Amino acid sequence: MSESHHWNEQEGMLWIERDGLRLVIHPPTANGYVRFAVVDHRRPDHHPHRLVGSGTLENVPAAKTAAARMAKRLVTLGRHRA
């Protein structure tokens, strides 16, 4: 998963589609943490908005990196099971 992909912004959230997964970065909350989520869109038998992973980190770059790393592991795992 290349970091050269462009992150989209909508209503303060950042998101990108990669390998059938949507990576979402929510803006910092009042306590300063940034929430990230990975949502599965890969197969038609999946719910279209199935949360497969999430977390909170101190800043947006760290959250982007963590979301990308999580998505890469999920895609790699899926390929090994197929």
Secondary structure, DSSP 8 states (H G I E B T S, - for coil): --TTS--EEETTEEEEEETTEEEEEE---TTS-EEEEEEE-S-TTS-TTEEEEEEEESSHHHHHHHHHHHHHHHHHHHHHH-
